[in-house]
């Protein structure tokens, strides 16, 4: 499991991506809440917490709480800013 780096503050600009080994319909159905499933499905490595919150019409702090649960369940992993910039410029 990839740990979320505690030295990096969680913000509206933080990005996560789905762990591909865990992406399947059964995994999605195991998520407890409808909103959590929506957050999971919108997580793609390019959208920020703030963007996901805007798409769902909820507060970024709520998305951050759901991301924390998704990290604990190993459904998503942190995307560093450097990694995002490298992918974006390709």
N, C-alpha and C positions, 0 to 999 in steps of 0.2 A: 504494500500500500504506500502511495506517495503521501508524505505528510505535508500539510499546508505550512509553508515557512512562516514561523511566528514573527520573524524579524520584519516581514513585509506587512504593513497595515492593510487590513481589509477595507476597501472603499468601493464607491460606486463604479470605479474604473477597473476593478479586479475581474479577471476572466477565468473561466473554467472550461473544460471539455469533458465529454462523456468518455468513460473507459470502454473502449470498443469491445473488449472481451465480455463486458456485462450488458451490452446493448442487445436486448431481445424482448419480445412481447411479454414473456413471463416476468422478467425483471421489472418492466414498467408497471405491470399489474400489481406487483408486490409493494409498490410505494403506497404509503398510507393515505395520502390526501390528494385530491384532484389537483389542487394548486401545485403540489410537489411534483406531480407527474408533468404538469405544464412547464414548470421551471426546468425539469430534467430534459424535456423534449426541445426546449428553446436553447439549451446549453450546447454551444457548438465550437467553442474556442475563440470565437471572434466577438460575440456579444458580451457586453459588460453586465455586471449586476444591475447598474442603473438602466441600461437598455431593456433588460428582461423585465425589470419592475415597470418600466413605462409601457411595454407591450401588454402586460397583464393588468395594469392599473392598480398596482399595489406599491407599498413603500419599499425602498431598497433594503431596509433593515429586515423586512420579512423575507425577501429573496435570500439575503445573507444567512438567515437562520436555516432556511431550507437547504442552502448549499452546504452548510455545516453538517446537516444530517446526511446529505448525499455523499459527502466526503467520508464520513464515518462508515457508511455502507459500501464504500469503494465504487460508487457509481460514477463519480466525477473526480477530476484531478485539476490542480492549479496550473494555469498557463502564465509563465512569467512574462513581464513586459518585453524583455529582450527576445524571448522566443516568438512572441506575437509579432514584433517588428521584423524579425528575420523572415517569417512566413509571409507577412504582408508585402514585403518588398520583392518577393520572388516573382 
